[in-house]
Amino acid sequence: MNKINSRANFSILILLAVVFFSSCGVTKQVPYFQDIKAVGDTTVHTTIDFKDPTIQPDDILSISIFTIDPNTSMVVNQLGTQSLGNSQVSAANMNLSANGFLVDKNGEIKLSVIGTVKLLGLTTFEARDLIQELASKSFKDPNVQVRYSNFKVTILGEVARPATYTLPNEKVTVLDALGLAGDLTIYGRRQNILLIRSVKGEKQFARLDLNSAELFNSQYFYLKQNDVLYVEPTRSKAASLNTARTQTFALIGTALTVLITLATRVF
């Protein structure tokens, strides 16, 4: 009986040790940027330069024109006037819909009064300057604003809130996007995040490692329009989803417990 009890205790200790060291292994993979020095040390990591995204077909742009010229009442979607000191400022919102202007397959949009404008390959700053130059021919001292209405990224997989997010800011990092999604769950693989990017009709795939500070110098650190981030589950999550395997282990564990109990009583 002592031998059986010893074996049973030994088996339980081994099982506990396996669980303990497995949990330690998972814990070591959770913290971000593990190669940064300890507290008290100063570490400097360069970040790749941000490049403004360029306008592509199927982008949706919000375009507004503001001018002190009172004759702008001819422009569609007139918003009225707003007092500014001793002058009246007319705000002519050129948006054709709630979403804005859809850039066609030729990279062009059509503005009332101004006409067709090709914006393909321009940044929003360059598009603003071009539209302002064209608007100057029809309006007095126009002030133009151009922004994306559909700058969106999609975050899928092991995050708290997987979804497609429309962002008001063009300068968005991987960390910004993951923050919007509520960060990774404990089951997310931090060292192997998949980024999917569409470039001229083709798909680019890149792997990102949140455990390394080298992420800041990656060409994929700043996201682009319609990027997709996919966070893979860890093996422990995959195993937990395998109902059949879980049930099998539970039955085996129950059977072993019964056998050990019977053996100790018999001998």
C-alpha positions as CSV (number, residue, x, y, z in Angstrom):
1,M,0.0,0.0,0.0
2,N,2.9,2.4,0.8
3,K,4.4,1.7,-2.7
4,I,1.1,2.5,-4.4
5,N,0.6,5.6,-2.3
6,S,4.1,6.7,-3.1
7,R,3.5,6.2,-6.8
8,A,0.3,8.1,-6.7
9,N,1.9,11.0,-4.9
10,F,4.8,10.9,-7.3
11,S,2.4,11.0,-10.3
12,I,0.5,14.0,-8.8
13,L,3.8,15.8,-8.2
14,I,4.8,15.3,-11.8
15,L,1.5,16.5,-13.0
16,L,1.7,19.7,-10.9
17,A,5.3,20.3,-12.0
18,V,4.2,20.1,-15.7
19,V,1.4,22.5,-15.1
20,F,3.7,24.9,-13.2
21,F,6.4,25.0,-15.8
22,S,3.9,25.3,-18.6
23,S,2.3,28.3,-17.0
24,C,5.8,29.8,-16.5
25,G,6.6,29.3,-20.2
26,V,3.3,31.1,-21.2
27,T,4.0,33.9,-18.7
28,K,7.4,34.6,-20.2
29,Q,5.8,35.2,-23.6
30,V,3.2,37.7,-22.4
31,P,5.3,40.9,-21.8
32,Y,6.0,43.2,-24.7
33,F,9.4,44.4,-25.8
34,Q,11.4,42.0,-23.6
35,D,14.7,43.1,-25.1
36,I,14.5,46.6,-23.6
37,K,16.8,47.0,-20.7
38,A,15.6,46.9,-17.1
39,V,14.2,49.8,-15.1
40,G,16.8,52.5,-14.5
41,D,18.6,52.1,-17.8
42,T,18.0,54.4,-20.7
43,T,17.3,52.7,-24.0
44,V,16.9,54.5,-27.3
45,H,15.3,52.8,-30.3
46,T,14.9,54.5,-33.6
47,T,11.5,54.6,-35.2
48,I,11.0,54.3,-38.9
49,D,10.0,57.6,-40.6
50,F,6.3,58.1,-41.2
51,K,5.2,58.4,-44.8
52,D,1.8,60.0,-45.5
53,P,-0.5,57.5,-47.3
54,T,-1.4,58.4,-50.9
55,I,-4.9,58.5,-52.3
56,Q,-6.0,55.4,-54.2
57,P,-9.1,54.3,-56.1
58,D,-12.1,53.5,-53.9
59,D,-10.9,55.9,-51.1
60,I,-13.5,58.2,-49.7
61,L,-12.5,61.7,-49.0
62,S,-14.1,64.5,-46.9
63,I,-13.5,67.8,-48.7
64,S,-14.6,71.1,-47.4
65,I,-14.1,74.6,-48.8
66,F,-14.3,77.7,-46.7
67,T,-14.2,81.3,-48.1
68,I,-15.0,84.9,-47.1
69,D,-16.6,85.4,-50.6
70,P,-20.4,85.8,-50.0
71,N,-21.1,84.6,-53.6
72,T,-20.3,81.0,-52.6
73,S,-24.0,80.4,-52.1
74,M,-23.9,78.8,-55.6
75,V,-22.1,75.8,-54.1
76,V,-24.1,72.8,-53.2
77,N,-24.6,71.8,-49.6
78,Q,-24.2,75.3,-48.4
79,L,-23.8,75.3,-44.6
80,G,-24.7,79.0,-44.1
81,T,-22.6,81.8,-42.6
82,Q,-20.7,82.1,-39.4
83,S,-19.7,85.3,-37.8
84,L,-15.9,86.0,-37.5
85,G,-15.1,89.5,-36.3
86,N,-16.5,92.1,-38.7
87,S,-16.7,89.7,-41.7
88,Q,-19.0,86.9,-42.6
89,V,-17.4,83.5,-43.4
90,S,-19.4,81.2,-45.8
91,A,-18.7,77.5,-45.2
92,A,-19.3,75.6,-48.4
93,N,-19.2,71.9,-47.7
94,M,-18.5,70.1,-50.9
95,N,-19.3,66.6,-49.7
96,L,-21.8,64.8,-52.0
97,S,-22.9,62.4,-49.2
98,A,-22.4,61.7,-45.6
99,N,-19.3,59.6,-46.4
100,G,-17.7,62.1,-48.8
101,F,-16.3,61.8,-52.3
102,L,-15.5,58.3,-53.7
103,V,-12.3,58.3,-55.7
104,D,-13.1,56.5,-59.0
105,K,-11.0,53.9,-60.8
106,N,-9.0,56.6,-62.6
107,G,-8.1,58.2,-59.3
108,E,-10.4,61.2,-59.9
109,I,-13.2,63.0,-58.1
110,K,-15.8,65.5,-59.4
111,L,-16.4,68.7,-57.5
112,S,-19.2,71.1,-58.1
113,V,-18.0,74.3,-59.9
114,I,-14.4,73.1,-59.9
115,G,-15.0,70.1,-62.0
116,T,-13.0,66.8,-62.2
117,V,-9.8,66.6,-60.2
118,K,-7.2,63.8,-60.4
119,L,-5.9,63.0,-56.9
120,L,-4.4,59.5,-57.5
121,G,-1.0,59.1,-55.8
122,L,-1.3,62.4,-53.8
123,T,-1.3,62.8,-50.1
124,T,-4.2,64.6,-48.4
125,F,-1.9,67.7,-48.0
126,E,-1.0,67.7,-51.7
127,A,-4.7,67.2,-52.6
128,R,-5.6,70.1,-50.4
129,D,-3.1,72.4,-52.2
130,L,-4.3,71.3,-55.6
131,I,-8.0,71.8,-54.8
132,Q,-7.2,75.1,-53.2
133,E,-5.4,76.3,-56.3
134,L,-8.3,75.3,-58.5
135,A,-10.9,76.7,-56.1
136,S,-9.1,80.1,-56.2
137,K,-10.3,80.5,-59.8
138,S,-13.9,80.5,-58.6
139,F,-13.8,81.6,-54.9
140,K,-12.1,84.4,-53.1
141,D,-9.4,83.3,-50.6
142,P,-10.6,79.7,-50.3
143,N,-9.4,77.5,-47.4
144,V,-9.6,73.8,-48.2
145,Q,-9.6,70.8,-45.9
146,V,-9.1,67.2,-47.1
147,R,-9.3,64.1,-44.9
148,Y,-10.0,60.4,-45.3
149,S,-13.5,59.4,-44.4
150,N,-12.8,55.7,-44.6
151,F,-9.2,55.2,-43.3
152,K,-9.9,51.9,-41.7
153,V,-8.0,48.9,-40.3
154,T,-9.3,45.5,-39.3
155,I,-8.1,43.6,-36.2
156,L,-9.0,39.9,-36.0
157,G,-8.2,37.0,-33.8
158,E,-7.1,37.0,-30.1
159,V,-7.9,40.5,-29.2
160,A,-10.6,41.8,-26.8
161,R,-12.7,43.5,-29.4
162,P,-12.0,42.2,-33.0
163,A,-13.6,44.5,-35.5
164,T,-13.0,47.0,-38.4
165,Y,-12.1,50.4,-37.1
166,T,-12.5,53.7,-39.0
167,L,-9.9,56.2,-37.9
168,P,-9.9,60.0,-38.0
169,N,-6.1,60.0,-38.0
170,E,-3.8,58.9,-40.9
171,K,-0.8,58.3,-38.6
172,V,-1.7,55.0,-37.0
173,T,0.7,52.5,-35.6
174,V,0.3,48.8,-34.9
175,L,0.2,49.6,-31.2
176,D,-2.6,52.2,-31.8
177,A,-4.7,49.6,-33.6
178,L,-4.2,46.9,-31.0
179,G,-5.1,49.5,-28.3
180,L,-8.4,50.2,-30.1
181,A,-9.1,46.5,-30.1
182,G,-8.6,46.3,-26.3
183,D,-5.1,44.7,-26.6
184,L,-4.4,41.0,-27.0
185,T,-6.0,38.4,-24.9
186,I,-3.8,36.1,-22.7
187,Y,-4.1,33.5,-25.5
188,G,-2.7,35.8,-28.3
189,R,0.7,35.0,-29.9
190,R,2.6,38.2,-29.3
191,Q,5.7,37.2,-31.3
192,N,3.9,36.2,-34.5
193,I,1.2,38.8,-35.5
194,L,0.2,38.6,-39.2
195,L,-0.2,41.9,-41.1
196,I,-2.0,41.7,-44.5
197,R,-1.7,44.7,-46.8
198,S,-3.1,45.4,-50.3
199,V,-0.6,47.0,-52.7
200,K,-1.6,47.6,-56.3
201,G,-4.0,44.7,-56.4
202,E,-1.6,42.3,-54.6
203,K,-1.5,41.1,-51.0
204,Q,1.6,41.6,-48.9
205,F,2.1,39.5,-45.7
206,A,4.4,40.4,-42.8
207,R,5.0,38.9,-39.4
208,L,5.4,41.2,-36.4
209,D,7.0,40.4,-33.0
210,L,5.6,42.4,-30.1
211,N,8.2,40.9,-27.8
212,S,11.0,42.8,-29.6
213,A,11.6,46.5,-29.7
214,E,12.7,46.0,-33.3
215,L,9.0,46.5,-34.1
216,F,9.5,50.3,-33.9
217,N,11.9,50.1,-36.9
218,S,9.7,47.9,-39.0
219,Q,8.4,49.2,-42.3
220,Y,5.0,47.9,-41.1
221,F,5.0,49.8,-37.8
222,Y,2.8,52.4,-39.3
223,L,-0.4,51.0,-40.8
224,K,-2.0,51.9,-44.1
225,Q,-5.5,52.1,-45.4
226,N,-7.3,48.7,-45.2
227,D,-4.5,46.9,-43.4
228,V,-5.6,43.7,-41.6
229,L,-3.9,42.5,-38.3
230,Y,-4.5,38.9,-37.3
231,V,-3.5,37.6,-33.9
232,E,-3.0,33.9,-33.8
233,P,-4.1,31.9,-30.8
234,T,-1.5,30.1,-28.7
235,R,-1.3,26.3,-28.5
236,S,-3.0,26.4,-25.1
237,K,-6.0,28.2,-26.6
238,A,-6.2,25.8,-29.5
239,A,-6.1,22.9,-27.1
240,S,-8.8,24.4,-24.9
241,L,-11.1,24.7,-27.9
242,N,-10.7,21.0,-28.6
243,T,-13.7,19.7,-26.7
244,A,-13.1,16.0,-27.6
245,R,-9.5,16.2,-26.2
246,T,-10.6,17.9,-23.1
247,Q,-13.3,15.3,-22.4
248,T,-10.8,12.5,-23.1
249,F,-8.3,13.9,-20.6
250,A,-11.1,14.4,-18.0
251,L,-12.2,10.8,-18.4
252,I,-8.7,9.4,-18.2
253,G,-8.1,11.5,-15.1
254,T,-11.3,10.3,-13.4
255,A,-10.5,6.7,-14.3
256,L,-6.9,7.0,-12.8
257,T,-8.3,8.5,-9.6
258,V,-10.8,5.6,-9.3
259,L,-8.1,3.0,-9.9
260,I,-5.7,4.5,-7.4
261,T,-8.5,4.8,-4.8
262,L,-9.5,1.1,-5.3
263,A,-5.9,0.0,-5.3
264,T,-5.2,1.7,-2.0
265,R,-8.3,0.1,-0.4
266,V,-7.6,-3.4,-1.7
267,F,-3.9,-3.5,-0.8
